[in-house]
Amino acid sequence: MKESFRLTGRQPNFRRPRSSNSIIVLVLIILVAGSIFVLRGVLFTNTIRSPFEPTLTPTRSSSSFALEGETQFDAGNMDAAIVAYKRATTDDPRNAQLYAELARIQAYSSTSLATDD
């Protein structure tokens, strides 16, 4: 005895029904708009710089030059200390502490020089 099963009604469909997902569409629109603004900023207005371009300002800070000057002073190299402090004052001309240290080292350097008398 052979039993046969009959399927009646709709045929089985194993695919998901297609529906537009509004969240995905919104995210894609935002990404496209953002990329247009970035492209405009990089190519046309030049407000966004490439991270691979060299910097226009020196990478050493004035405190780095001041630290070098103090180290040179401690080592007894007065000329190198004066040069380092002068570079620090050109990078940060509003820092009075750097000028005071430069003056201190220059005064100390001038007293340690031999005179003809």
PDB file as gemmi writes it, atoms N, CA and C in Angstrom:
CRYST1    1.000    1.000    1.000  90.00  90.00  90.00 P 1                      
ATOM      1  N   MET A   1       0.800  -1.163   0.000  1.00  0.00           N  
ATOM      2  CA  MET A   1       0.000   0.000   0.000  1.00  0.00           C  
ATOM      3  C   MET A   1       0.859   1.249   0.000  1.00  0.00           C  
ATOM      4  N   LYS A   2       0.626   1.858  -0.969  1.00  0.00           N  
ATOM      5  CA  LYS A   2       1.395   3.048  -1.205  1.00  0.00           C  
ATOM      6  C   LYS A   2       0.518   4.253  -0.920  1.00  0.00           C  
ATOM      7  N   GLU A   3       1.022   5.113  -0.001  1.00  0.00           N  
ATOM      8  CA  GLU A   3       0.277   6.329   0.290  1.00  0.00           C  
ATOM      9  C   GLU A   3       0.934   7.481  -0.420  1.00  0.00           C  
ATOM     10  N   SER A   4       0.188   8.305  -0.980  1.00  0.00           N  
ATOM     11  CA  SER A   4       0.727   9.498  -1.630  1.00  0.00           C  
ATOM     12  C   SER A   4       0.162  10.723  -0.932  1.00  0.00           C  
ATOM     13  N   PHE A   5       1.071  11.632  -0.714  1.00  0.00           N  
ATOM     14  CA  PHE A   5       0.660  12.870  -0.066  1.00  0.00           C  
ATOM     15  C   PHE A   5       0.526  13.931  -1.128  1.00  0.00           C  
ATOM     16  N   ARG A   6      -0.549  14.623  -1.042  1.00  0.00           N  
ATOM     17  CA  ARG A   6      -0.755  15.704  -1.993  1.00  0.00           C  
ATOM     18  C   ARG A   6      -0.649  17.028  -1.272  1.00  0.00           C  
ATOM     19  N   LEU A   7       0.111  17.918  -1.890  1.00  0.00           N  
ATOM     20  CA  LEU A   7       0.210  19.278  -1.355  1.00  0.00           C  
ATOM     21  C   LEU A   7      -0.805  20.114  -2.082  1.00  0.00           C  
ATOM     22  N   THR A   8      -1.593  20.748  -1.336  1.00  0.00           N  
ATOM     23  CA  THR A   8      -2.602  21.587  -1.956  1.00  0.00           C  
ATOM     24  C   THR A   8      -2.355  23.030  -1.567  1.00  0.00           C  
ATOM     25  N   GLY A   9      -2.785  23.932  -2.315  1.00  0.00           N  
ATOM     26  CA  GLY A   9      -2.616  25.351  -2.017  1.00  0.00           C  
ATOM     27  C   GLY A   9      -1.379  25.895  -2.720  1.00  0.00           C  
ATOM     28  N   ARG A  10      -0.772  26.831  -2.080  1.00  0.00           N  
ATOM     29  CA  ARG A  10       0.402  27.480  -2.678  1.00  0.00           C  
ATOM     30  C   ARG A  10       1.593  26.548  -2.675  1.00  0.00           C  
ATOM     31  N   GLN A  11       2.429  26.742  -3.650  1.00  0.00           N  
ATOM     32  CA  GLN A  11       3.657  25.955  -3.698  1.00  0.00           C  
ATOM     33  C   GLN A  11       4.654  26.540  -2.703  1.00  0.00           C  
ATOM     34  N   PRO A  12       5.461  25.731  -2.065  1.00  0.00           N  
ATOM     35  CA  PRO A  12       6.419  26.249  -1.081  1.00  0.00           C  
ATOM     36  C   PRO A  12       7.494  27.095  -1.766  1.00  0.00           C  
ATOM     37  N   ASN A  13       7.768  28.234  -1.169  1.00  0.00           N  
ATOM     38  CA  ASN A  13       8.779  29.154  -1.685  1.00  0.00           C  
ATOM     39  C   ASN A  13       9.842  29.315  -0.606  1.00  0.00           C  
ATOM     40  N   PHE A  14      11.078  28.979  -0.933  1.00  0.00           N  
ATOM     41  CA  PHE A  14      12.145  29.021   0.062  1.00  0.00           C  
ATOM     42  C   PHE A  14      12.980  30.292  -0.016  1.00  0.00           C  
ATOM     43  N   ARG A  15      12.561  31.250  -0.766  1.00  0.00           N  
ATOM     44  CA  ARG A  15      13.247  32.526  -0.868  1.00  0.00           C  
ATOM     45  C   ARG A  15      12.547  33.543   0.023  1.00  0.00           C  
ATOM     46  N   ARG A  16      13.378  34.475   0.547  1.00  0.00           N  
ATOM     47  CA  ARG A  16      12.787  35.536   1.344  1.00  0.00           C  
ATOM     48  C   ARG A  16      12.136  36.544   0.423  1.00  0.00           C  
ATOM     49  N   PRO A  17      11.064  37.099   0.842  1.00  0.00           N  
ATOM     50  CA  PRO A  17      10.458  38.130   0.003  1.00  0.00           C  
ATOM     51  C   PRO A  17      11.352  39.366  -0.027  1.00  0.00           C  
ATOM     52  N   ARG A  18      11.467  39.979  -1.180  1.00  0.00           N  
ATOM     53  CA  ARG A  18      12.295  41.168  -1.340  1.00  0.00           C  
ATOM     54  C   ARG A  18      11.557  42.376  -0.768  1.00  0.00           C  
ATOM     55  N   SER A  19      12.282  43.085   0.079  1.00  0.00           N  
ATOM     56  CA  SER A  19      11.710  44.314   0.615  1.00  0.00           C  
ATOM     57  C   SER A  19      12.847  45.310   0.766  1.00  0.00           C  
ATOM     58  N   SER A  20      12.575  46.566   0.513  1.00  0.00           N  
ATOM     59  CA  SER A  20      13.624  47.583   0.641  1.00  0.00           C  
ATOM     60  C   SER A  20      13.757  47.952   2.108  1.00  0.00           C  
ATOM     61  N   ASN A  21      14.982  47.967   2.561  1.00  0.00           N  
ATOM     62  CA  ASN A  21      15.247  48.314   3.943  1.00  0.00           C  
ATOM     63  C   ASN A  21      15.609  49.786   3.991  1.00  0.00           C  
ATOM     64  N   SER A  22      14.761  50.588   4.570  1.00  0.00           N  
ATOM     65  CA  SER A  22      14.954  52.034   4.547  1.00  0.00           C  
ATOM     66  C   SER A  22      16.180  52.471   5.349  1.00  0.00           C  
ATOM     67  N   ILE A  23      16.567  51.735   6.362  1.00  0.00           N  
ATOM     68  CA  ILE A  23      17.738  52.095   7.156  1.00  0.00           C  
ATOM     69  C   ILE A  23      19.013  51.939   6.334  1.00  0.00           C  
ATOM     70  N   ILE A  24      19.105  50.873   5.572  1.00  0.00           N  
ATOM     71  CA  ILE A  24      20.280  50.662   4.725  1.00  0.00           C  
ATOM     72  C   ILE A  24      20.365  51.748   3.658  1.00  0.00           C  
ATOM     73  N   VAL A  25      19.241  52.091   3.075  1.00  0.00           N  
ATOM     74  CA  VAL A  25      19.215  53.143   2.058  1.00  0.00           C  
ATOM     75  C   VAL A  25      19.635  54.475   2.664  1.00  0.00           C  
ATOM     76  N   LEU A  26      19.185  54.792   3.863  1.00  0.00           N  
ATOM     77  CA  LEU A  26      19.544  56.028   4.534  1.00  0.00           C  
ATOM     78  C   LEU A  26      21.041  56.072   4.852  1.00  0.00           C  
ATOM     79  N   VAL A  27      21.596  54.978   5.332  1.00  0.00           N  
ATOM     80  CA  VAL A  27      23.024  54.915   5.631  1.00  0.00           C  
ATOM     81  C   VAL A  27      23.845  55.098   4.355  1.00  0.00           C  
ATOM     82  N   LEU A  28      23.429  54.495   3.271  1.00  0.00           N  
ATOM     83  CA  LEU A  28      24.154  54.651   2.013  1.00  0.00           C  
ATOM     84  C   LEU A  28      24.097  56.084   1.497  1.00  0.00           C  
ATOM     85  N   ILE A  29      22.965  56.744   1.653  1.00  0.00           N  
ATOM     86  CA  ILE A  29      22.848  58.142   1.229  1.00  0.00           C  
ATOM     87  C   ILE A  29      23.770  59.031   2.074  1.00  0.00           C  
ATOM     88  N   ILE A  30      23.827  58.773   3.370  1.00  0.00           N  
ATOM     89  CA  ILE A  30      24.718  59.546   4.241  1.00  0.00           C  
ATOM     90  C   ILE A  30      26.179  59.315   3.868  1.00  0.00           C  
ATOM     91  N   LEU A  31      26.565  58.082   3.573  1.00  0.00           N  
ATOM     92  CA  LEU A  31      27.935  57.791   3.168  1.00  0.00           C  
ATOM     93  C   LEU A  31      28.296  58.472   1.858  1.00  0.00           C  
ATOM     94  N   VAL A  32      27.389  58.487   0.912  1.00  0.00           N  
ATOM     95  CA  VAL A  32      27.648  59.156  -0.362  1.00  0.00           C  
ATOM     96  C   VAL A  32      27.785  60.664  -0.147  1.00  0.00           C  
ATOM     97  N   ALA A  33      26.902  61.256   0.643  1.00  0.00           N  
ATOM     98  CA  ALA A  33      26.973  62.696   0.901  1.00  0.00           C  
ATOM     99  C   ALA A  33      28.267  63.044   1.643  1.00  0.00           C  
ATOM    100  N   GLY A  34      28.648  62.234   2.612  1.00  0.00           N  
ATOM    101  CA  GLY A  34      29.889  62.480   3.344  1.00  0.00           C  
ATOM    102  C   GLY A  34      31.111  62.371   2.457  1.00  0.00           C  
ATOM    103  N   SER A  35      31.122  61.397   1.577  1.00  0.00           N  
ATOM    104  CA  SER A  35      32.268  61.254   0.679  1.00  0.00           C  
ATOM    105  C   SER A  35      32.337  62.408  -0.315  1.00  0.00           C  
ATOM    106  N   ILE A  36      31.198  62.963  -0.708  1.00  0.00           N  
ATOM    107  CA  ILE A  36      31.205  64.128  -1.602  1.00  0.00           C  
ATOM    108  C   ILE A  36      31.817  65.326  -0.882  1.00  0.00           C  
ATOM    109  N   PHE A  37      31.459  65.536   0.397  1.00  0.00           N  
ATOM    110  CA  PHE A  37      32.035  66.642   1.151  1.00  0.00           C  
ATOM    111  C   PHE A  37      33.539  66.462   1.353  1.00  0.00           C  
ATOM    112  N   VAL A  38      33.977  65.251   1.646  1.00  0.00           N  
ATOM    113  CA  VAL A  38      35.407  65.002   1.826  1.00  0.00           C  
ATOM    114  C   VAL A  38      36.150  65.208   0.511  1.00  0.00           C  
ATOM    115  N   LEU A  39      35.606  64.718  -0.576  1.00  0.00           N  
ATOM    116  CA  LEU A  39      36.237  64.889  -1.884  1.00  0.00           C  
ATOM    117  C   LEU A  39      36.327  66.368  -2.247  1.00  0.00           C  
ATOM    118  N   ARG A  40      35.277  67.113  -1.967  1.00  0.00           N  
ATOM    119  CA  ARG A  40      35.287  68.548  -2.229  1.00  0.00           C  
ATOM    120  C   ARG A  40      36.342  69.247  -1.379  1.00  0.00           C  
ATOM    121  N   GLY A  41      36.465  68.834  -0.132  1.00  0.00           N  
ATOM    122  CA  GLY A  41      37.451  69.441   0.760  1.00  0.00           C  
ATOM    123  C   GLY A  41      38.878  69.118   0.378  1.00  0.00           C  
ATOM    124  N   VAL A  42      39.107  67.946  -0.175  1.00  0.00           N  
ATOM    125  CA  VAL A  42      40.464  67.556  -0.551  1.00  0.00           C  
ATOM    126  C   VAL A  42      40.859  68.156  -1.897  1.00  0.00           C  
ATOM    127  N   LEU A  43      40.003  68.078  -2.872  1.00  0.00           N  
ATOM    128  CA  LEU A  43      40.371  68.470  -4.229  1.00  0.00           C  
ATOM    129  C   LEU A  43      40.193  69.954  -4.516  1.00  0.00           C  
ATOM    130  N   PHE A  44      39.079  70.527  -4.131  1.00  0.00           N  
ATOM    131  CA  PHE A  44      38.750  71.866  -4.603  1.00  0.00           C  
ATOM    132  C   PHE A  44      39.097  72.966  -3.610  1.00  0.00           C  
ATOM    133  N   THR A  45      38.654  72.860  -2.369  1.00  0.00           N  
ATOM    134  CA  THR A  45      38.900  73.943  -1.421  1.00  0.00           C  
ATOM    135  C   THR A  45      40.209  73.780  -0.669  1.00  0.00           C  
ATOM    136  N   ASN A  46      40.790  72.602  -0.688  1.00  0.00           N  
ATOM    137  CA  ASN A  46      42.077  72.294  -0.059  1.00  0.00           C  
ATOM    138  C   ASN A  46      42.061  72.559   1.442  1.00  0.00           C  
ATOM    139  N   THR A  47      40.900  72.409   2.073  1.00  0.00           N  
ATOM    140  CA  THR A  47      40.815  72.574   3.526  1.00  0.00           C  
ATOM    141  C   THR A  47      41.222  71.309   4.254  1.00  0.00           C  
ATOM    142  N   ILE A  48      41.093  70.179   3.608  1.00  0.00           N  
ATOM    143  CA  ILE A  48      41.501  68.907   4.201  1.00  0.00           C  
ATOM    144  C   ILE A  48      42.813  68.509   3.541  1.00  0.00           C  
ATOM    145  N   ARG A  49      43.850  68.381   4.339  1.00  0.00           N  
ATOM    146  CA  ARG A  49      45.171  68.033   3.819  1.00  0.00           C  
ATOM    147  C   ARG A  49      45.370  66.517   3.878  1.00  0.00           C  
ATOM    148  N   SER A  50      46.158  66.046   2.970  1.00  0.00           N  
ATOM    149  CA  SER A  50      46.494  64.628   2.952  1.00  0.00           C  
ATOM    150  C   SER A  50      47.386  64.320   4.153  1.00  0.00           C  
ATOM    151  N   PRO A  51      47.196  63.189   4.810  1.00  0.00           N  
ATOM    152  CA  PRO A  51      48.050  62.885   5.962  1.00  0.00           C  
ATOM    153  C   PRO A  51      49.483  62.548   5.564  1.00  0.00           C  
ATOM    154  N   PHE A  52      49.755  62.402   4.274  1.00  0.00           N  
ATOM    155  CA  PHE A  52      51.090  62.048   3.824  1.00  0.00           C  
ATOM    156  C   PHE A  52      51.906  63.262   3.396  1.00  0.00           C  
ATOM    157  N   GLU A  53      51.312  64.466   3.407  1.00  0.00           N  
ATOM    158  CA  GLU A  53      52.048  65.672   3.081  1.00  0.00           C  
ATOM    159  C   GLU A  53      52.915  66.074   4.265  1.00  0.00           C  
ATOM    160  N   PRO A  54      54.085  66.645   4.003  1.00  0.00           N  
ATOM    161  CA  PRO A  54      54.919  67.092   5.124  1.00  0.00           C  
ATOM    162  C   PRO A  54      54.283  68.284   5.818  1.00  0.00           C  
ATOM    163  N   THR A  55      54.566  68.419   7.093  1.00  0.00           N  
ATOM    164  CA  THR A  55      53.989  69.519   7.852  1.00  0.00           C  
ATOM    165  C   THR A  55      54.680  70.829   7.484  1.00  0.00           C  
ATOM    166  N   LEU A  56      53.948  71.921   7.602  1.00  0.00           N  
ATOM    167  CA  LEU A  56      54.499  73.218   7.257  1.00  0.00           C  
ATOM    168  C   LEU A  56      55.231  73.855   8.428  1.00  0.00           C  
ATOM    169  N   THR A  57      54.954  73.394   9.637  1.00  0.00           N  
ATOM    170  CA  THR A  57      55.594  73.942  10.822  1.00  0.00           C  
ATOM    171  C   THR A  57      56.640  72.958  11.327  1.00  0.00           C  
ATOM    172  N   PRO A  58      57.617  73.437  12.061  1.00  0.00           N  
ATOM    173  CA  PRO A  58      58.610  72.510  12.590  1.00  0.00           C  
ATOM    174  C   PRO A  58      57.976  71.519  13.554  1.00  0.00           C  
ATOM    175  N   THR A  59      58.511  70.344  13.581  1.00  0.00           N  
ATOM    176  CA  THR A  59      57.918  69.315  14.424  1.00  0.00           C  
ATOM    177  C   THR A  59      58.442  69.378  15.858  1.00  0.00           C  
ATOM    178  N   ARG A  60      59.570  70.031  16.079  1.00  0.00           N  
ATOM    179  CA  ARG A  60      60.067  70.183  17.444  1.00  0.00           C  
ATOM    180  C   ARG A  60      59.428  71.394  18.090  1.00  0.00           C  
ATOM    181  N   SER A  61      59.077  71.256  19.339  1.00  0.00           N  
ATOM    182  CA  SER A  61      58.458  72.372  20.067  1.00  0.00           C  
ATOM    183  C   SER A  61      59.537  73.208  20.746  1.00  0.00           C  
ATOM    184  N   SER A  62      59.122  74.365  21.209  1.00  0.00           N  
ATOM    185  CA  SER A  62      60.072  75.245  21.887  1.00  0.00           C  
ATOM    186  C   SER A  62      60.561  74.639  23.198  1.00  0.00           C  
ATOM    187  N   SER A  63      59.711  73.854  23.843  1.00  0.00           N  
ATOM    188  CA  SER A  63      60.147  73.208  25.089  1.00  0.00           C  
ATOM    189  C   SER A  63      61.230  72.167  24.816  1.00  0.00           C  
ATOM    190  N   SER A  64      61.203  71.563  23.646  1.00  0.00           N  
ATOM    191  CA  SER A  64      62.244  70.610  23.279  1.00  0.00           C  
ATOM    192  C   SER A  64      63.586  71.326  23.101  1.00  0.00           C  
ATOM    193  N   PHE A  65      63.552  72.489  22.451  1.00  0.00           N  
ATOM    194  CA  PHE A  65      64.783  73.264  22.304  1.00  0.00           C  
ATOM    195  C   PHE A  65      65.273  73.770  23.654  1.00  0.00           C  
ATOM    196  N   ALA A  66      64.351  74.161  24.536  1.00  0.00           N  
ATOM    197  CA  ALA A  66      64.732  74.625  25.866  1.00  0.00           C  
ATOM    198  C   ALA A  66      65.383  73.500  26.668  1.00  0.00           C  
ATOM    199  N   LEU A  67      64.844  72.307  26.552  1.00  0.00           N  
ATOM    200  CA  LEU A  67      65.423  71.159  27.239  1.00  0.00           C  
ATOM    201  C   LEU A  67      66.812  70.852  26.695  1.00  0.00           C  
ATOM    202  N   GLU A  68      66.976  70.979  25.380  1.00  0.00           N  
ATOM    203  CA  GLU A  68      68.296  70.774  24.786  1.00  0.00           C  
ATOM    204  C   GLU A  68      69.275  71.838  25.290  1.00  0.00           C  
ATOM    205  N   GLY A  69      68.803  73.079  25.371  1.00  0.00           N  
ATOM    206  CA  GLY A  69      69.662  74.148  25.871  1.00  0.00           C  
ATOM    207  C   GLY A  69      70.077  73.930  27.307  1.00  0.00           C  
ATOM    208  N   GLU A  70      69.156  73.485  28.135  1.00  0.00           N  
ATOM    209  CA  GLU A  70      69.485  73.207  29.541  1.00  0.00           C  
ATOM    210  C   GLU A  70      70.469  72.050  29.650  1.00  0.00           C  
ATOM    211  N   THR A  71      70.296  71.051  28.820  1.00  0.00           N  
ATOM    212  CA  THR A  71      71.220  69.911  28.829  1.00  0.00           C  
ATOM    213  C   THR A  71      72.610  70.344  28.374  1.00  0.00           C  
ATOM    214  N   GLN A  72      72.670  71.170  27.335  1.00  0.00           N  
ATOM    215  CA  GLN A  72      73.964  71.656  26.861  1.00  0.00           C  
ATOM    216  C   GLN A  72      74.630  72.538  27.929  1.00  0.00           C  
ATOM    217  N   PHE A  73      73.833  73.321  28.631  1.00  0.00           N  
ATOM    218  CA  PHE A  73      74.378  74.163  29.698  1.00  0.00           C  
ATOM    219  C   PHE A  73      74.944  73.306  30.826  1.00  0.00           C  
ATOM    220  N   ASP A  74      74.213  72.264  31.203  1.00  0.00           N  
ATOM    221  CA  ASP A  74      74.686  71.363  32.254  1.00  0.00           C  
ATOM    222  C   ASP A  74      75.962  70.647  31.837  1.00  0.00           C  
ATOM    223  N   ALA A  75      76.097  70.381  30.528  1.00  0.00           N  
ATOM    224  CA  ALA A  75      77.295  69.711  30.033  1.00  0.00           C  
ATOM    225  C   ALA A  75      78.466  70.678  29.882  1.00  0.00           C  
ATOM    226  N   GLY A  76      78.208  71.982  29.966  1.00  0.00           N  
ATOM    227  CA  GLY A  76      79.268  72.965  29.860  1.00  0.00           C  
ATOM    228  C   GLY A  76      79.472  73.511  28.465  1.00  0.00           C  
ATOM    229  N   ASN A  77      78.610  73.149  27.528  1.00  0.00           N  
ATOM    230  CA  ASN A  77      78.719  73.626  26.158  1.00  0.00           C  
ATOM    231  C   ASN A  77      77.858  74.882  26.013  1.00  0.00           C  
ATOM    232  N   MET A  78      78.447  76.032  26.292  1.00  0.00           N  
ATOM    233  CA  MET A  78      77.687  77.285  26.326  1.00  0.00           C  
ATOM    234  C   MET A  78      77.185  77.718  24.953  1.00  0.00           C  
ATOM    235  N   ASP A  79      78.022  77.567  23.932  1.00  0.00           N  
ATOM    236  CA  ASP A  79      77.624  78.019  22.595  1.00  0.00           C  
ATOM    237  C   ASP A  79      76.411  77.230  22.082  1.00  0.00           C  
ATOM    238  N   ALA A  80      76.412  75.911  22.285  1.00  0.00           N  
ATOM    239  CA  ALA A  80      75.278  75.087  21.840  1.00  0.00           C  
ATOM    240  C   ALA A  80      74.034  75.397  22.659  1.00  0.00           C  
ATOM    241  N   ALA A  81      74.215  75.721  23.939  1.00  0.00           N  
ATOM    242  CA  ALA A  81      73.065  76.071  24.787  1.00  0.00           C  
ATOM    243  C   ALA A  81      72.449  77.386  24.324  1.00  0.00           C  
ATOM    244  N   ILE A  82      73.280  78.349  23.949  1.00  0.00           N  
ATOM    245  CA  ILE A  82      72.772  79.635  23.471  1.00  0.00           C  
ATOM    246  C   ILE A  82      72.024  79.454  22.155  1.00  0.00           C  
ATOM    247  N   VAL A  83      72.566  78.643  21.262  1.00  0.00           N  
ATOM    248  CA  VAL A  83      71.899  78.382  19.980  1.00  0.00           C  
ATOM    249  C   VAL A  83      70.560  77.702  20.206  1.00  0.00           C  
ATOM    250  N   ALA A  84      70.503  76.738  21.109  1.00  0.00           N  
ATOM    251  CA  ALA A  84      69.250  76.021  21.376  1.00  0.00           C  
ATOM    252  C   ALA A  84      68.198  76.958  21.976  1.00  0.00           C  
ATOM    253  N   TYR A  85      68.614  77.818  22.901  1.00  0.00           N  
ATOM    254  CA  TYR A  85      67.651  78.756  23.486  1.00  0.00           C  
ATOM    255  C   TYR A  85      67.196  79.806  22.482  1.00  0.00           C  
ATOM    256  N   LYS A  86      68.075  80.222  21.572  1.00  0.00           N  
ATOM    257  CA  LYS A  86      67.658  81.162  20.531  1.00  0.00           C  
ATOM    258  C   LYS A  86      66.620  80.527  19.607  1.00  0.00           C  
ATOM    259  N   ARG A  87      66.799  79.249  19.290  1.00  0.00           N  
ATOM    260  CA  ARG A  87      65.804  78.555  18.470  1.00  0.00           C  
ATOM    261  C   ARG A  87      64.488  78.405  19.219  1.00  0.00           C  
ATOM    262  N   ALA A  88      64.565  78.209  20.533  1.00  0.00           N  
ATOM    263  CA  ALA A  88      63.346  78.094  21.341  1.00  0.00           C  
ATOM    264  C   ALA A  88      62.595  79.421  21.376  1.00  0.00           C  
ATOM    265  N   THR A  89      63.334  80.529  21.464  1.00  0.00           N  
ATOM    266  CA  THR A  89      62.668  81.830  21.510  1.00  0.00           C  
ATOM    267  C   THR A  89      62.088  82.222  20.151  1.00  0.00           C  
ATOM    268  N   THR A  90      62.665  81.744  19.055  1.00  0.00           N  
ATOM    269  CA  THR A  90      62.065  82.046  17.751  1.00  0.00           C  
ATOM    270  C   THR A  90      60.793  81.236  17.539  1.00  0.00           C  
ATOM    271  N   ASP A  91      60.720  80.049  18.127  1.00  0.00           N  
ATOM    272  CA  ASP A  91      59.498  79.247  18.003  1.00  0.00           C  
ATOM    273  C   ASP A  91      58.387  79.751  18.908  1.00  0.00           C  
ATOM    274  N   ASP A  92      58.732  80.249  20.085  1.00  0.00           N  
ATOM    275  CA  ASP A  92      57.740  80.742  21.049  1.00  0.00           C  
ATOM    276  C   ASP A  92      58.188  82.117  21.556  1.00  0.00           C  
ATOM    277  N   PRO A  93      57.966  83.181  20.771  1.00  0.00           N  
ATOM    278  CA  PRO A  93      58.483  84.489  21.168  1.00  0.00           C  
ATOM    279  C   PRO A  93      57.762  85.126  22.347  1.00  0.00           C  
ATOM    280  N   ARG A  94      56.640  84.605  22.774  1.00  0.00           N  
ATOM    281  CA  ARG A  94      55.898  85.197  23.894  1.00  0.00           C  
ATOM    282  C   ARG A  94      56.247  84.574  25.244  1.00  0.00           C  
ATOM    283  N   ASN A  95      57.142  83.608  25.251  1.00  0.00           N  
ATOM    284  CA  ASN A  95      57.512  82.935  26.486  1.00  0.00           C  
ATOM    285  C   ASN A  95      58.678  83.682  27.132  1.00  0.00           C  
ATOM    286  N   ALA A  96      58.395  84.414  28.193  1.00  0.00           N  
ATOM    287  CA  ALA A  96      59.415  85.216  28.863  1.00  0.00           C  
ATOM    288  C   ALA A  96      60.429  84.352  29.594  1.00  0.00           C  
ATOM    289  N   GLN A  97      60.035  83.176  30.019  1.00  0.00           N  
ATOM    290  CA  GLN A  97      60.939  82.275  30.736  1.00  0.00           C  
ATOM    291  C   GLN A  97      62.107  81.865  29.839  1.00  0.00           C  
ATOM    292  N   LEU A  98      61.835  81.664  28.548  1.00  0.00           N  
ATOM    293  CA  LEU A  98      62.902  81.282  27.621  1.00  0.00           C  
ATOM    294  C   LEU A  98      63.913  82.419  27.472  1.00  0.00           C  
ATOM    295  N   TYR A  99      63.423  83.668  27.388  1.00  0.00           N  
ATOM    296  CA  TYR A  99      64.329  84.810  27.279  1.00  0.00           C  
ATOM    297  C   TYR A  99      65.162  84.972  28.547  1.00  0.00           C  
ATOM    298  N   ALA A 100      64.562  84.702  29.696  1.00  0.00           N  
ATOM    299  CA  ALA A 100      65.299  84.812  30.950  1.00  0.00           C  
ATOM    300  C   ALA A 100      66.406  83.762  31.023  1.00  0.00           C  
ATOM    301  N   GLU A 101      66.102  82.547  30.615  1.00  0.00           N  
ATOM    302  CA  GLU A 101      67.117  81.493  30.611  1.00  0.00           C  
ATOM    303  C   GLU A 101      68.229  81.795  29.607  1.00  0.00           C  
ATOM    304  N   LEU A 102      67.840  82.338  28.435  1.00  0.00           N  
ATOM    305  CA  LEU A 102      68.837  82.706  27.429  1.00  0.00           C  
ATOM    306  C   LEU A 102      69.747  83.797  27.970  1.00  0.00           C  
ATOM    307  N   ALA A 103      69.179  84.797  28.628  1.00  0.00           N  
ATOM    308  CA  ALA A 103      69.989  85.874  29.206  1.00  0.00           C  
ATOM    309  C   ALA A 103      70.903  85.346  30.301  1.00  0.00           C  
ATOM    310  N   ARG A 104      70.407  84.426  31.118  1.00  0.00           N  
ATOM    311  CA  ARG A 104      71.227  83.839  32.188  1.00  0.00           C  
ATOM    312  C   ARG A 104      72.421  83.109  31.603  1.00  0.00           C  
ATOM    313  N   ILE A 105      72.179  82.329  30.554  1.00  0.00           N  
ATOM    314  CA  ILE A 105      73.275  81.552  29.955  1.00  0.00           C  
ATOM    315  C   ILE A 105      74.255  82.490  29.247  1.00  0.00           C  
ATOM    316  N   GLN A 106      73.758  83.536  28.578  1.00  0.00           N  
ATOM    317  CA  GLN A 106      74.650  84.474  27.911  1.00  0.00           C  
ATOM    318  C   GLN A 106      75.499  85.240  28.931  1.00  0.00           C  
ATOM    319  N   ALA A 107      74.888  85.608  30.050  1.00  0.00           N  
ATOM    320  CA  ALA A 107      75.658  86.306  31.093  1.00  0.00           C  
ATOM    321  C   ALA A 107      76.704  85.375  31.692  1.00  0.00           C  
ATOM    322  N   TYR A 108      76.352  84.143  31.932  1.00  0.00           N  
ATOM    323  CA  TYR A 108      77.303  83.186  32.469  1.00  0.00           C  
ATOM    324  C   TYR A 108      78.405  82.904  31.464  1.00  0.00           C  
ATOM    325  N   SER A 109      78.055  82.850  30.197  1.00  0.00           N  
ATOM    326  CA  SER A 109      79.035  82.597  29.153  1.00  0.00           C  
ATOM    327  C   SER A 109      80.012  83.755  29.020  1.00  0.00           C  
ATOM    328  N   SER A 110      79.508  84.986  29.142  1.00  0.00           N  
ATOM    329  CA  SER A 110      80.390  86.146  28.999  1.00  0.00           C  
ATOM    330  C   SER A 110      81.349  86.279  30.182  1.00  0.00           C  
ATOM    331  N   THR A 111      80.942  85.839  31.374  1.00  0.00           N  
ATOM    332  CA  THR A 111      81.844  85.927  32.518  1.00  0.00           C  
ATOM    333  C   THR A 111      82.906  84.825  32.486  1.00  0.00           C  
ATOM    334  N   SER A 112      82.626  83.744  31.776  1.00  0.00           N  
ATOM    335  CA  SER A 112      83.603  82.670  31.719  1.00  0.00           C  
ATOM    336  C   SER A 112      84.610  82.854  30.589  1.00  0.00           C  
ATOM    337  N   LEU A 113      84.404  83.854  29.743  1.00  0.00           N  
ATOM    338  CA  LEU A 113      85.343  84.110  28.660  1.00  0.00           C  
ATOM    339  C   LEU A 113      86.587  84.808  29.221  1.00  0.00           C  
ATOM    340  N   ALA A 114      87.716  84.496  28.622  1.00  0.00           N  
ATOM    341  CA  ALA A 114      88.967  85.140  29.028  1.00  0.00           C  
ATOM    342  C   ALA A 114      89.043  86.515  28.390  1.00  0.00           C  
ATOM    343  N   THR A 115      89.540  87.467  29.137  1.00  0.00           N  
ATOM    344  CA  THR A 115      89.701  88.828  28.616  1.00  0.00           C  
ATOM    345  C   THR A 115      91.172  89.127  28.411  1.00  0.00           C  
ATOM    346  N   ASP A 116      91.455  90.196  27.708  1.00  0.00           N  
ATOM    347  CA  ASP A 116      92.848  90.559  27.438  1.00  0.00           C  
ATOM    348  C   ASP A 116      93.506  91.217  28.642  1.00  0.00           C  
ATOM    349  N   ASP A 117      92.704  91.754  29.562  1.00  0.00           N  
ATOM    350  CA  ASP A 117      93.283  92.446  30.718  1.00  0.00           C  
ATOM    351  C   ASP A 117      93.957  91.468  31.577  1.00  0.00           C  
TER     352      ASP A 117                                                      
END                                                                             
